[in-house]
Amino acid sequence: MVRRTHHCRRCGAAIEPGDVYAVVDVLDAEGRIRELLCRSCGTELRAFVDGDGDAPDTGAPAREDPRREE
């Protein structure tokens, strides 16, 4: 839970104490990424990672996951 107002790293929406929000905590080639996202941006990121939506900010179609069976 956040104790003070934060802003979504992607869209800038205010995240207030008590709000539902997303946390991105990953390790990439450059180091650790820890960011807060609003619920909407978190939902869009999850869809992108799951291959169910367009890439955020680019409008590019998601690639098919070769591991996914239809």
mmCIF file as Biopython writes it, N, C-alpha, C and O atoms, coordinates in Angstrom:
data_model
#
loop_
_atom_site.group_PDB
_atom_site.id
_atom_site.type_symbol
_atom_site.label_atom_id
_atom_site.label_alt_id
_atom_site.label_comp_id
_atom_site.label_asym_id
_atom_site.label_entity_id
_atom_site.label_seq_id
_atom_site.pdbx_PDB_ins_code
_atom_site.Cartn_x
_atom_site.Cartn_y
_atom_site.Cartn_z
_atom_site.occupancy
_atom_site.B_iso_or_equiv
_atom_site.auth_seq_id
_atom_site.auth_asym_id
_atom_site.pdbx_PDB_model_num
ATOM 1   N N  . MET A ? 1  ? 0.846  -1.172  0.000   1.0 0.0 1  A 1 
ATOM 2   C CA . MET A ? 1  ? 0.000  0.000   0.000   1.0 0.0 1  A 1 
ATOM 3   C C  . MET A ? 1  ? 0.896  1.242   0.000   1.0 0.0 1  A 1 
ATOM 4   O O  . MET A ? 1  ? 1.868  1.322   0.751   1.0 0.0 1  A 1 
ATOM 5   N N  . VAL A ? 2  ? 0.553  2.196   -0.848  1.0 0.0 2  A 1 
ATOM 6   C CA . VAL A ? 2  ? 1.312  3.448   -0.860  1.0 0.0 2  A 1 
ATOM 7   C C  . VAL A ? 2  ? 0.847  4.322   0.303   1.0 0.0 2  A 1 
ATOM 8   O O  . VAL A ? 2  ? -0.329 4.312   0.668   1.0 0.0 2  A 1 
ATOM 9   N N  . ARG A ? 3  ? 1.767  5.064   0.870   1.0 0.0 3  A 1 
ATOM 10  C CA . ARG A ? 3  ? 1.442  5.920   2.015   1.0 0.0 3  A 1 
ATOM 11  C C  . ARG A ? 3  ? 1.285  7.377   1.623   1.0 0.0 3  A 1 
ATOM 12  O O  . ARG A ? 3  ? 0.808  8.196   2.409   1.0 0.0 3  A 1 
ATOM 13  N N  . ARG A ? 4  ? 1.689  7.692   0.402   1.0 0.0 4  A 1 
ATOM 14  C CA . ARG A ? 4  ? 1.514  9.057   -0.108  1.0 0.0 4  A 1 
ATOM 15  C C  . ARG A ? 4  ? 1.203  8.955   -1.595  1.0 0.0 4  A 1 
ATOM 16  O O  . ARG A ? 4  ? 1.329  7.880   -2.183  1.0 0.0 4  A 1 
ATOM 17  N N  . THR A ? 5  ? 0.806  10.040  -2.195  1.0 0.0 5  A 1 
ATOM 18  C CA . THR A ? 5  ? 0.469  10.040  -3.613  1.0 0.0 5  A 1 
ATOM 19  C C  . THR A ? 5  ? 1.707  9.743   -4.460  1.0 0.0 5  A 1 
ATOM 20  O O  . THR A ? 5  ? 2.768  10.336  -4.267  1.0 0.0 5  A 1 
ATOM 21  N N  . HIS A ? 6  ? 1.546  8.819   -5.393  1.0 0.0 6  A 1 
ATOM 22  C CA . HIS A ? 6  ? 2.558  8.510   -6.402  1.0 0.0 6  A 1 
ATOM 23  C C  . HIS A ? 6  ? 1.887  8.699   -7.755  1.0 0.0 6  A 1 
ATOM 24  O O  . HIS A ? 6  ? 0.670  8.865   -7.832  1.0 0.0 6  A 1 
ATOM 25  N N  . HIS A ? 7  ? 2.670  8.675   -8.807  1.0 0.0 7  A 1 
ATOM 26  C CA . HIS A ? 7  ? 2.106  8.800   -10.152 1.0 0.0 7  A 1 
ATOM 27  C C  . HIS A ? 7  ? 2.511  7.602   -10.989 1.0 0.0 7  A 1 
ATOM 28  O O  . HIS A ? 7  ? 3.627  7.094   -10.888 1.0 0.0 7  A 1 
ATOM 29  N N  . CYS A ? 8  ? 1.573  7.164   -11.819 1.0 0.0 8  A 1 
ATOM 30  C CA . CYS A ? 8  ? 1.818  6.049   -12.722 1.0 0.0 8  A 1 
ATOM 31  C C  . CYS A ? 8  ? 2.998  6.389   -13.621 1.0 0.0 8  A 1 
ATOM 32  O O  . CYS A ? 8  ? 3.048  7.467   -14.213 1.0 0.0 8  A 1 
ATOM 33  N N  . ARG A ? 9  ? 3.924  5.484   -13.716 1.0 0.0 9  A 1 
ATOM 34  C CA . ARG A ? 9  ? 5.127  5.704   -14.522 1.0 0.0 9  A 1 
ATOM 35  C C  . ARG A ? 9  ? 4.796  5.825   -16.005 1.0 0.0 9  A 1 
ATOM 36  O O  . ARG A ? 9  ? 5.526  6.474   -16.754 1.0 0.0 9  A 1 
ATOM 37  N N  . ARG A ? 10 ? 3.708  5.211   -16.427 1.0 0.0 10 A 1 
ATOM 38  C CA . ARG A ? 10 ? 3.366  5.193   -17.850 1.0 0.0 10 A 1 
ATOM 39  C C  . ARG A ? 10 ? 2.478  6.356   -18.261 1.0 0.0 10 A 1 
ATOM 40  O O  . ARG A ? 10 ? 2.768  7.027   -19.251 1.0 0.0 10 A 1 
ATOM 41  N N  . CYS A ? 11 ? 1.380  6.614   -17.509 1.0 0.0 11 A 1 
ATOM 42  C CA . CYS A ? 11 ? 0.426  7.632   -17.952 1.0 0.0 11 A 1 
ATOM 43  C C  . CYS A ? 11 ? 0.375  8.860   -17.049 1.0 0.0 11 A 1 
ATOM 44  O O  . CYS A ? 11 ? -0.227 9.871   -17.410 1.0 0.0 11 A 1 
ATOM 45  N N  . GLY A ? 12 ? 1.000  8.778   -15.883 1.0 0.0 12 A 1 
ATOM 46  C CA . GLY A ? 12 ? 1.035  9.918   -14.977 1.0 0.0 12 A 1 
ATOM 47  C C  . GLY A ? 12 ? -0.167 10.062  -14.059 1.0 0.0 12 A 1 
ATOM 48  O O  . GLY A ? 12 ? -0.232 11.020  -13.288 1.0 0.0 12 A 1 
ATOM 49  N N  . ALA A ? 13 ? -1.120 9.139   -14.119 1.0 0.0 13 A 1 
ATOM 50  C CA . ALA A ? 13 ? -2.298 9.215   -13.248 1.0 0.0 13 A 1 
ATOM 51  C C  . ALA A ? 13 ? -1.868 9.117   -11.783 1.0 0.0 13 A 1 
ATOM 52  O O  . ALA A ? 13 ? -0.935 8.388   -11.446 1.0 0.0 13 A 1 
ATOM 53  N N  . ALA A ? 14 ? -2.557 9.855   -10.928 1.0 0.0 14 A 1 
ATOM 54  C CA . ALA A ? 14 ? -2.253 9.838   -9.495  1.0 0.0 14 A 1 
ATOM 55  C C  . ALA A ? 14 ? -2.679 8.504   -8.889  1.0 0.0 14 A 1 
ATOM 56  O O  . ALA A ? 14 ? -3.772 8.010   -9.165  1.0 0.0 14 A 1 
ATOM 57  N N  . ILE A ? 15 ? -1.820 7.931   -8.071  1.0 0.0 15 A 1 
ATOM 58  C CA . ILE A ? 15 ? -2.117 6.733   -7.293  1.0 0.0 15 A 1 
ATOM 59  C C  . ILE A ? 15 ? -2.147 7.183   -5.842  1.0 0.0 15 A 1 
ATOM 60  O O  . ILE A ? 15 ? -1.117 7.546   -5.272  1.0 0.0 15 A 1 
ATOM 61  N N  . GLU A ? 16 ? -3.335 7.157   -5.248  1.0 0.0 16 A 1 
ATOM 62  C CA . GLU A ? 16 ? -3.538 7.647   -3.891  1.0 0.0 16 A 1 
ATOM 63  C C  . GLU A ? 16 ? -3.514 6.494   -2.890  1.0 0.0 16 A 1 
ATOM 64  O O  . GLU A ? 16 ? -3.769 5.350   -3.267  1.0 0.0 16 A 1 
ATOM 65  N N  . PRO A ? 17 ? -3.214 6.775   -1.624  1.0 0.0 17 A 1 
ATOM 66  C CA . PRO A ? 17 ? -3.316 5.725   -0.606  1.0 0.0 17 A 1 
ATOM 67  C C  . PRO A ? 17 ? -4.703 5.083   -0.642  1.0 0.0 17 A 1 
ATOM 68  O O  . PRO A ? 17 ? -5.714 5.783   -0.694  1.0 0.0 17 A 1 
ATOM 69  N N  . GLY A ? 18 ? -4.744 3.770   -0.615  1.0 0.0 18 A 1 
ATOM 70  C CA . GLY A ? 18 ? -6.008 3.038   -0.690  1.0 0.0 18 A 1 
ATOM 71  C C  . GLY A ? 18 ? -6.397 2.618   -2.092  1.0 0.0 18 A 1 
ATOM 72  O O  . GLY A ? 18 ? -7.263 1.759   -2.250  1.0 0.0 18 A 1 
ATOM 73  N N  . ASP A ? 19 ? -5.776 3.205   -3.131  1.0 0.0 19 A 1 
ATOM 74  C CA . ASP A ? 19 ? -6.067 2.818   -4.516  1.0 0.0 19 A 1 
ATOM 75  C C  . ASP A ? 19 ? -5.468 1.445   -4.825  1.0 0.0 19 A 1 
ATOM 76  O O  . ASP A ? 19 ? -4.483 1.028   -4.215  1.0 0.0 19 A 1 
ATOM 77  N N  . VAL A ? 20 ? -6.080 0.759   -5.780  1.0 0.0 20 A 1 
ATOM 78  C CA . VAL A ? 20 ? -5.511 -0.465  -6.319  1.0 0.0 20 A 1 
ATOM 79  C C  . VAL A ? 20 ? -4.549 -0.058  -7.413  1.0 0.0 20 A 1 
ATOM 80  O O  . VAL A ? 20 ? -4.880 0.791   -8.241  1.0 0.0 20 A 1 
ATOM 81  N N  . TYR A ? 21 ? -3.354 -0.650  -7.434  1.0 0.0 21 A 1 
ATOM 82  C CA . TYR A ? 21 ? -2.348 -0.283  -8.421  1.0 0.0 21 A 1 
ATOM 83  C C  . TYR A ? 21 ? -1.519 -1.505  -8.784  1.0 0.0 21 A 1 
ATOM 84  O O  . TYR A ? 21 ? -1.647 -2.552  -8.149  1.0 0.0 21 A 1 
ATOM 85  N N  . ALA A ? 22 ? -0.679 -1.384  -9.788  1.0 0.0 22 A 1 
ATOM 86  C CA . ALA A ? 22 ? 0.200  -2.462  -10.227 1.0 0.0 22 A 1 
ATOM 87  C C  . ALA A ? 22 ? 1.638  -2.104  -9.878  1.0 0.0 22 A 1 
ATOM 88  O O  . ALA A ? 22 ? 2.014  -0.931  -9.860  1.0 0.0 22 A 1 
ATOM 89  N N  . VAL A ? 23 ? 2.432  -3.124  -9.603  1.0 0.0 23 A 1 
ATOM 90  C CA . VAL A ? 23 ? 3.853  -2.934  -9.325  1.0 0.0 23 A 1 
ATOM 91  C C  . VAL A ? 23 ? 4.629  -3.762  -10.336 1.0 0.0 23 A 1 
ATOM 92  O O  . VAL A ? 23 ? 4.361  -4.951  -10.510 1.0 0.0 23 A 1 
ATOM 93  N N  . VAL A ? 24 ? 5.586  -3.138  -11.000 1.0 0.0 24 A 1 
ATOM 94  C CA . VAL A ? 24 ? 6.481  -3.842  -11.903 1.0 0.0 24 A 1 
ATOM 95  C C  . VAL A ? 24 ? 7.809  -3.961  -11.175 1.0 0.0 24 A 1 
ATOM 96  O O  . VAL A ? 24 ? 8.419  -2.949  -10.829 1.0 0.0 24 A 1 
ATOM 97  N N  . ASP A ? 25 ? 8.258  -5.172  -10.941 1.0 0.0 25 A 1 
ATOM 98  C CA . ASP A ? 25 ? 9.515  -5.424  -10.240 1.0 0.0 25 A 1 
ATOM 99  C C  . ASP A ? 25 ? 10.224 -6.549  -10.980 1.0 0.0 25 A 1 
ATOM 100 O O  . ASP A ? 25 ? 9.975  -7.727  -10.728 1.0 0.0 25 A 1 
ATOM 101 N N  . VAL A ? 26 ? 11.114 -6.169  -11.898 1.0 0.0 26 A 1 
ATOM 102 C CA . VAL A ? 26 ? 11.812 -7.157  -12.722 1.0 0.0 26 A 1 
ATOM 103 C C  . VAL A ? 26 ? 13.299 -6.838  -12.790 1.0 0.0 26 A 1 
ATOM 104 O O  . VAL A ? 26 ? 13.728 -5.730  -12.466 1.0 0.0 26 A 1 
ATOM 105 N N  . LEU A ? 27 ? 14.057 -7.803  -13.205 1.0 0.0 27 A 1 
ATOM 106 C CA . LEU A ? 27 ? 15.479 -7.618  -13.433 1.0 0.0 27 A 1 
ATOM 107 C C  . LEU A ? 27 ? 15.727 -7.783  -14.927 1.0 0.0 27 A 1 
ATOM 108 O O  . LEU A ? 27 ? 15.460 -8.842  -15.494 1.0 0.0 27 A 1 
ATOM 109 N N  . ASP A ? 28 ? 16.238 -6.734  -15.562 1.0 0.0 28 A 1 
ATOM 110 C CA . ASP A ? 28 ? 16.541 -6.824  -16.989 1.0 0.0 28 A 1 
ATOM 111 C C  . ASP A ? 28 ? 18.046 -6.717  -17.178 1.0 0.0 28 A 1 
ATOM 112 O O  . ASP A ? 28 ? 18.796 -6.713  -16.202 1.0 0.0 28 A 1 
ATOM 113 N N  . ALA A ? 29 ? 18.489 -6.631  -18.412 1.0 0.0 29 A 1 
ATOM 114 C CA . ALA A ? 29 ? 19.925 -6.583  -18.711 1.0 0.0 29 A 1 
ATOM 115 C C  . ALA A ? 29 ? 20.614 -5.356  -18.123 1.0 0.0 29 A 1 
ATOM 116 O O  . ALA A ? 29 ? 21.816 -5.385  -17.860 1.0 0.0 29 A 1 
ATOM 117 N N  . GLU A ? 30 ? 19.860 -4.282  -17.916 1.0 0.0 30 A 1 
ATOM 118 C CA . GLU A ? 30 ? 20.417 -3.040  -17.381 1.0 0.0 30 A 1 
ATOM 119 C C  . GLU A ? 30 ? 20.363 -2.970  -15.861 1.0 0.0 30 A 1 
ATOM 120 O O  . GLU A ? 30 ? 20.989 -2.093  -15.265 1.0 0.0 30 A 1 
ATOM 121 N N  . GLY A ? 31 ? 19.640 -3.862  -15.232 1.0 0.0 31 A 1 
ATOM 122 C CA . GLY A ? 31 ? 19.493 -3.833  -13.784 1.0 0.0 31 A 1 
ATOM 123 C C  . GLY A ? 31 ? 18.038 -3.982  -13.373 1.0 0.0 31 A 1 
ATOM 124 O O  . GLY A ? 31 ? 17.188 -4.359  -14.180 1.0 0.0 31 A 1 
ATOM 125 N N  . ARG A ? 32 ? 17.764 -3.689  -12.130 1.0 0.0 32 A 1 
ATOM 126 C CA . ARG A ? 32 ? 16.423 -3.864  -11.582 1.0 0.0 32 A 1 
ATOM 127 C C  . ARG A ? 32 ? 15.506 -2.707  -11.980 1.0 0.0 32 A 1 
ATOM 128 O O  . ARG A ? 32 ? 15.910 -1.544  -11.961 1.0 0.0 32 A 1 
ATOM 129 N N  . ILE A ? 33 ? 14.260 -3.044  -12.342 1.0 0.0 33 A 1 
ATOM 130 C CA . ILE A ? 33 ? 13.232 -2.057  -12.664 1.0 0.0 33 A 1 
ATOM 131 C C  . ILE A ? 33 ? 12.140 -2.200  -11.613 1.0 0.0 33 A 1 
ATOM 132 O O  . ILE A ? 33 ? 11.546 -3.268  -11.466 1.0 0.0 33 A 1 
ATOM 133 N N  . ARG A ? 34 ? 11.881 -1.129  -10.890 1.0 0.0 34 A 1 
ATOM 134 C CA . ARG A ? 34 ? 10.794 -1.108  -9.907  1.0 0.0 34 A 1 
ATOM 135 C C  . ARG A ? 34 ? 9.967  0.130   -10.177 1.0 0.0 34 A 1 
ATOM 136 O O  . ARG A ? 34 ? 10.432 1.253   -9.986  1.0 0.0 34 A 1 
ATOM 137 N N  . GLU A ? 35 ? 8.743  -0.078  -10.619 1.0 0.0 35 A 1 
ATOM 138 C CA . GLU A ? 35 ? 7.863  1.037   -10.984 1.0 0.0 35 A 1 
ATOM 139 C C  . GLU A ? 35 ? 6.452  0.758   -10.518 1.0 0.0 35 A 1 
ATOM 140 O O  . GLU A ? 35 ? 6.042  -0.396  -10.392 1.0 0.0 35 A 1 
ATOM 141 N N  . LEU A ? 36 ? 5.710  1.824   -10.262 1.0 0.0 36 A 1 
ATOM 142 C CA . LEU A ? 36 ? 4.281  1.732   -9.962  1.0 0.0 36 A 1 
ATOM 143 C C  . LEU A ? 36 ? 3.496  2.123   -11.202 1.0 0.0 36 A 1 
ATOM 144 O O  . LEU A ? 36 ? 3.835  3.088   -11.887 1.0 0.0 36 A 1 
ATOM 145 N N  . LEU A ? 37 ? 2.448  1.369   -11.484 1.0 0.0 37 A 1 
ATOM 146 C CA . LEU A ? 37 ? 1.540  1.668   -12.583 1.0 0.0 37 A 1 
ATOM 147 C C  . LEU A ? 37 ? 0.127  1.750   -12.029 1.0 0.0 37 A 1 
ATOM 148 O O  . LEU A ? 37 ? -0.203 1.071   -11.057 1.0 0.0 37 A 1 
ATOM 149 N N  . CYS A ? 38 ? -0.713 2.586   -12.648 1.0 0.0 38 A 1 
ATOM 150 C CA . CYS A ? 38 ? -2.123 2.604   -12.264 1.0 0.0 38 A 1 
ATOM 151 C C  . CYS A ? 38 ? -2.746 1.271   -12.687 1.0 0.0 38 A 1 
ATOM 152 O O  . CYS A ? 38 ? -2.153 0.510   -13.452 1.0 0.0 38 A 1 
ATOM 153 N N  . ARG A ? 39 ? -3.923 1.010   -12.187 1.0 0.0 39 A 1 
ATOM 154 C CA . ARG A ? 39 ? -4.579 -0.263  -12.477 1.0 0.0 39 A 1 
ATOM 155 C C  . ARG A ? 39 ? -4.784 -0.470  -13.974 1.0 0.0 39 A 1 
ATOM 156 O O  . ARG A ? 39 ? -4.579 -1.575  -14.477 1.0 0.0 39 A 1 
ATOM 157 N N  . SER A ? 40 ? -5.184 0.572   -14.687 1.0 0.0 40 A 1 
ATOM 158 C CA . SER A ? 40 ? -5.437 0.475   -16.121 1.0 0.0 40 A 1 
ATOM 159 C C  . SER A ? 40 ? -4.159 0.122   -16.892 1.0 0.0 40 A 1 
ATOM 160 O O  . SER A ? 40 ? -4.173 -0.768  -17.742 1.0 0.0 40 A 1 
ATOM 161 N N  . CYS A ? 41 ? -3.073 0.810   -16.599 1.0 0.0 41 A 1 
ATOM 162 C CA . CYS A ? 41 ? -1.805 0.532   -17.289 1.0 0.0 41 A 1 
ATOM 163 C C  . CYS A ? 41 ? -1.284 -0.855  -16.920 1.0 0.0 41 A 1 
ATOM 164 O O  . CYS A ? 41 ? -0.690 -1.533  -17.758 1.0 0.0 41 A 1 
ATOM 165 N N  . GLY A ? 42 ? -1.500 -1.284  -15.673 1.0 0.0 42 A 1 
ATOM 166 C CA . GLY A ? 42 ? -1.115 -2.628  -15.265 1.0 0.0 42 A 1 
ATOM 167 C C  . GLY A ? 42 ? -1.868 -3.686  -16.036 1.0 0.0 42 A 1 
ATOM 168 O O  . GLY A ? 42 ? -1.297 -4.703  -16.428 1.0 0.0 42 A 1 
ATOM 169 N N  . THR A ? 43 ? -3.166 -3.447  -16.259 1.0 0.0 43 A 1 
ATOM 170 C CA . THR A ? 43 ? -3.995 -4.372  -17.029 1.0 0.0 43 A 1 
ATOM 171 C C  . THR A ? 43 ? -3.508 -4.450  -18.475 1.0 0.0 43 A 1 
ATOM 172 O O  . THR A ? 43 ? -3.428 -5.538  -19.046 1.0 0.0 43 A 1 
ATOM 173 N N  . GLU A ? 44 ? -3.181 -3.297  -19.069 1.0 0.0 44 A 1 
ATOM 174 C CA . GLU A ? 44 ? -2.682 -3.274  -20.445 1.0 0.0 44 A 1 
ATOM 175 C C  . GLU A ? 44 ? -1.330 -3.981  -20.551 1.0 0.0 44 A 1 
ATOM 176 O O  . GLU A ? 44 ? -1.084 -4.701  -21.519 1.0 0.0 44 A 1 
ATOM 177 N N  . LEU A ? 45 ? -0.463 -3.783  -19.574 1.0 0.0 45 A 1 
ATOM 178 C CA . LEU A ? 45 ? 0.838  -4.455  -19.586 1.0 0.0 45 A 1 
ATOM 179 C C  . LEU A ? 45 ? 0.663  -5.964  -19.476 1.0 0.0 45 A 1 
ATOM 180 O O  . LEU A ? 45 ? 1.331  -6.721  -20.180 1.0 0.0 45 A 1 
ATOM 181 N N  . ARG A ? 46 ? -0.233 -6.402  -18.596 1.0 0.0 46 A 1 
ATOM 182 C CA . ARG A ? 46 ? -0.475 -7.838  -18.455 1.0 0.0 46 A 1 
ATOM 183 C C  . ARG A ? 46 ? -0.979 -8.436  -19.775 1.0 0.0 46 A 1 
ATOM 184 O O  . ARG A ? 46 ? -0.528 -9.509  -20.175 1.0 0.0 46 A 1 
ATOM 185 N N  . ALA A ? 47 ? -1.902 -7.757  -20.447 1.0 0.0 47 A 1 
ATOM 186 C CA . ALA A ? 47 ? -2.417 -8.247  -21.729 1.0 0.0 47 A 1 
ATOM 187 C C  . ALA A ? 47 ? -1.297 -8.335  -22.760 1.0 0.0 47 A 1 
ATOM 188 O O  . ALA A ? 47 ? -1.234 -9.294  -23.529 1.0 0.0 47 A 1 
ATOM 189 N N  . PHE A ? 48 ? -0.414 -7.338  -22.779 1.0 0.0 48 A 1 
ATOM 190 C CA . PHE A ? 48 ? 0.702  -7.353  -23.716 1.0 0.0 48 A 1 
ATOM 191 C C  . PHE A ? 48 ? 1.637  -8.526  -23.432 1.0 0.0 48 A 1 
ATOM 192 O O  . PHE A ? 48 ? 2.026  -9.251  -24.348 1.0 0.0 48 A 1 
ATOM 193 N N  . VAL A ? 49 ? 1.993  -8.709  -22.172 1.0 0.0 49 A 1 
ATOM 194 C CA . VAL A ? 49 ? 2.904  -9.795  -21.802 1.0 0.0 49 A 1 
ATOM 195 C C  . VAL A ? 49 ? 2.271  -11.154 -22.100 1.0 0.0 49 A 1 
ATOM 196 O O  . VAL A ? 49 ? 2.962  -12.088 -22.508 1.0 0.0 49 A 1 
ATOM 197 N N  . ASP A ? 50 ? 0.954  -11.261 -21.895 1.0 0.0 50 A 1 
ATOM 198 C CA . ASP A ? 50 ? 0.247  -12.511 -22.179 1.0 0.0 50 A 1 
ATOM 199 C C  . ASP A ? 50 ? 0.006  -12.723 -23.672 1.0 0.0 50 A 1 
ATOM 200 O O  . ASP A ? 50 ? -0.449 -13.793 -24.077 1.0 0.0 50 A 1 
ATOM 201 N N  . GLY A ? 51 ? 0.307  -11.715 -24.495 1.0 0.0 51 A 1 
ATOM 202 C CA . GLY A ? 51 ? 0.103  -11.828 -25.933 1.0 0.0 51 A 1 
ATOM 203 C C  . GLY A ? 51 ? -1.336 -11.597 -26.355 1.0 0.0 51 A 1 
ATOM 204 O O  . GLY A ? 51 ? -1.732 -11.970 -27.459 1.0 0.0 51 A 1 
ATOM 205 N N  . ASP A ? 52 ? -2.123 -10.976 -25.472 1.0 0.0 52 A 1 
ATOM 206 C CA . ASP A ? 52 ? -3.544 -10.774 -25.764 1.0 0.0 52 A 1 
ATOM 207 C C  . ASP A ? 52 ? -3.869 -9.382  -26.266 1.0 0.0 52 A 1 
ATOM 208 O O  . ASP A ? 52 ? -5.043 -9.059  -26.448 1.0 0.0 52 A 1 
ATOM 209 N N  . GLY A ? 53 ? -2.873 -8.554  -26.493 1.0 0.0 53 A 1 
ATOM 210 C CA . GLY A ? 53 ? -3.177 -7.192  -26.915 1.0 0.0 53 A 1 
ATOM 211 C C  . GLY A ? 53 ? -2.040 -6.593  -27.707 1.0 0.0 53 A 1 
ATOM 212 O O  . GLY A ? 53 ? -1.020 -7.238  -27.950 1.0 0.0 53 A 1 
ATOM 213 N N  . ASP A ? 54 ? -2.231 -5.346  -28.107 1.0 0.0 54 A 1 
ATOM 214 C CA . ASP A ? 54 ? -1.198 -4.624  -28.839 1.0 0.0 54 A 1 
ATOM 215 C C  . ASP A ? 54 ? -0.089 -4.195  -27.895 1.0 0.0 54 A 1 
ATOM 216 O O  . ASP A ? 54 ? -0.301 -4.048  -26.691 1.0 0.0 54 A 1 
ATOM 217 N N  . ALA A ? 55 ? 1.078  -3.999  -28.448 1.0 0.0 55 A 1 
ATOM 218 C CA . ALA A ? 55 ? 2.201  -3.509  -27.653 1.0 0.0 55 A 1 
ATOM 219 C C  . ALA A ? 55 ? 1.882  -2.117  -27.141 1.0 0.0 55 A 1 
ATOM 220 O O  . ALA A ? 55 ? 1.410  -1.281  -27.911 1.0 0.0 55 A 1 
ATOM 221 N N  . PRO A ? 56 ? 2.126  -1.838  -25.858 1.0 0.0 56 A 1 
ATOM 222 C CA . PRO A ? 56 ? 1.841  -0.511  -25.313 1.0 0.0 56 A 1 
ATOM 223 C C  . PRO A ? 56 ? 2.580  0.583   -26.076 1.0 0.0 56 A 1 
ATOM 224 O O  . PRO A ? 56 ? 3.755  0.433   -26.410 1.0 0.0 56 A 1 
ATOM 225 N N  . ASP A ? 57 ? 1.895  1.665   -26.345 1.0 0.0 57 A 1 
ATOM 226 C CA . ASP A ? 57 ? 2.447  2.879   -26.948 1.0 0.0 57 A 1 
ATOM 227 C C  . ASP A ? 57 ? 2.826  2.763   -28.418 1.0 0.0 57 A 1 
ATOM 228 O O  . ASP A ? 57 ? 3.111  3.790   -29.034 1.0 0.0 57 A 1 
ATOM 229 N N  . THR A ? 58 ? 2.848  1.572   -29.020 1.0 0.0 58 A 1 
ATOM 230 C CA . THR A ? 58 ? 3.316  1.466   -30.392 1.0 0.0 58 A 1 
ATOM 231 C C  . THR A ? 58 ? 2.213  1.124   -31.379 1.0 0.0 58 A 1 
ATOM 232 O O  . THR A ? 58 ? 2.309  1.458   -32.560 1.0 0.0 58 A 1 
ATOM 233 N N  . GLY A ? 59 ? 1.170  0.462   -30.906 1.0 0.0 59 A 1 
ATOM 234 C CA . GLY A ? 59 ? 0.113  0.018   -31.794 1.0 0.0 59 A 1 
ATOM 235 C C  . GLY A ? 59 ? 0.507  -1.201  -32.604 1.0 0.0 59 A 1 
ATOM 236 O O  . GLY A ? 59 ? -0.264 -1.667  -33.443 1.0 0.0 59 A 1 
ATOM 237 N N  . ALA A ? 60 ? 1.718  -1.729  -32.358 1.0 0.0 60 A 1 
ATOM 238 C CA . ALA A ? 60 ? 2.185  -2.902  -33.093 1.0 0.0 60 A 1 
ATOM 239 C C  . ALA A ? 60 ? 1.430  -4.138  -32.625 1.0 0.0 60 A 1 
ATOM 240 O O  . ALA A ? 60 ? 1.177  -4.286  -31.430 1.0 0.0 60 A 1 
ATOM 241 N N  . PRO A ? 61 ? 1.068  -5.025  -33.541 1.0 0.0 61 A 1 
ATOM 242 C CA . PRO A ? 61 ? 0.368  -6.234  -33.121 1.0 0.0 61 A 1 
ATOM 243 C C  . PRO A ? 61 ? 1.275  -7.137  -32.296 1.0 0.0 61 A 1 
ATOM 244 O O  . PRO A ? 61 ? 2.484  -7.192  -32.522 1.0 0.0 61 A 1 
ATOM 245 N N  . ALA A ? 62 ? 0.693  -7.831  -31.354 1.0 0.0 62 A 1 
ATOM 246 C CA . ALA A ? 62 ? 1.454  -8.777  -30.534 1.0 0.0 62 A 1 
ATOM 247 C C  . ALA A ? 62 ? 1.884  -9.950  -31.392 1.0 0.0 62 A 1 
ATOM 248 O O  . ALA A ? 62 ? 1.164  -10.366 -32.300 1.0 0.0 62 A 1 
ATOM 249 N N  . ARG A ? 63 ? 3.059  -10.477 -31.101 1.0 0.0 63 A 1 
ATOM 250 C CA . ARG A ? 63 ? 3.531  -11.664 -31.817 1.0 0.0 63 A 1 
ATOM 251 C C  . ARG A ? 63 ? 2.863  -12.894 -31.236 1.0 0.0 63 A 1 
ATOM 252 O O  . ARG A ? 63 ? 2.548  -12.939 -30.047 1.0 0.0 63 A 1 
ATOM 253 N N  . GLU A ? 64 ? 2.652  -13.880 -32.071 1.0 0.0 64 A 1 
ATOM 254 C CA . GLU A ? 64 ? 2.082  -15.129 -31.604 1.0 0.0 64 A 1 
ATOM 255 C C  . GLU A ? 64 ? 3.109  -15.862 -30.759 1.0 0.0 64 A 1 
ATOM 256 O O  . GLU A ? 64 ? 4.294  -15.875 -31.090 1.0 0.0 64 A 1 
ATOM 257 N N  . ASP A ? 65 ? 2.663  -16.466 -29.679 1.0 0.0 65 A 1 
ATOM 258 C CA . ASP A ? 65 ? 3.530  -17.254 -28.809 1.0 0.0 65 A 1 
ATOM 259 C C  . ASP A ? 65 ? 3.609  -18.663 -29.385 1.0 0.0 65 A 1 
ATOM 260 O O  . ASP A ? 65 ? 2.596  -19.360 -29.432 1.0 0.0 65 A 1 
ATOM 261 N N  . PRO A ? 66 ? 4.792  -19.099 -29.826 1.0 0.0 66 A 1 
ATOM 262 C CA . PRO A ? 66 ? 4.903  -20.423 -30.438 1.0 0.0 66 A 1 
ATOM 263 C C  . PRO A ? 66 ? 4.606  -21.543 -29.447 1.0 0.0 66 A 1 
ATOM 264 O O  . PRO A ? 66 ? 4.330  -22.670 -29.859 1.0 0.0 66 A 1 
ATOM 265 N N  . ARG A ? 67 ? 4.658  -21.251 -28.136 1.0 0.0 67 A 1 
ATOM 266 C CA . ARG A ? 67 ? 4.376  -22.270 -27.122 1.0 0.0 67 A 1 
ATOM 267 C C  . ARG A ? 67 ? 2.887  -22.442 -26.897 1.0 0.0 67 A 1 
ATOM 268 O O  . ARG A ? 67 ? 2.468  -23.447 -26.323 1.0 0.0 67 A 1 
ATOM 269 N N  . ARG A ? 68 ? 2.076  -21.493 -27.332 1.0 0.0 68 A 1 
ATOM 270 C CA . ARG A ? 68 ? 0.634  -21.528 -27.089 1.0 0.0 68 A 1 
ATOM 271 C C  . ARG A ? 68 ? -0.039 -22.496 -28.046 1.0 0.0 68 A 1 
ATOM 272 O O  . ARG A ? 68 ? 0.129  -22.409 -29.262 1.0 0.0 68 A 1 
ATOM 273 N N  . GLU A ? 69 ? -0.798 -23.414 -27.481 1.0 0.0 69 A 1 
ATOM 274 C CA . GLU A ? 69 ? -1.551 -24.354 -28.306 1.0 0.0 69 A 1 
ATOM 275 C C  . GLU A ? 69 ? -2.961 -23.840 -28.476 1.0 0.0 69 A 1 
ATOM 276 O O  . GLU A ? 69 ? -3.557 -23.332 -27.526 1.0 0.0 69 A 1 
ATOM 277 N N  . GLU A ? 70 ? -3.498 -23.964 -29.662 1.0 0.0 70 A 1 
ATOM 278 C CA . GLU A ? 70 ? -4.856 -23.466 -29.923 1.0 0.0 70 A 1 
ATOM 279 C C  . GLU A ? 70 ? -5.844 -24.583 -29.884 1.0 0.0 70 A 1 
ATOM 280 O O  . GLU A ? 70 ? -7.038 -24.359 -30.080 1.0 0.0 70 A 1 
#
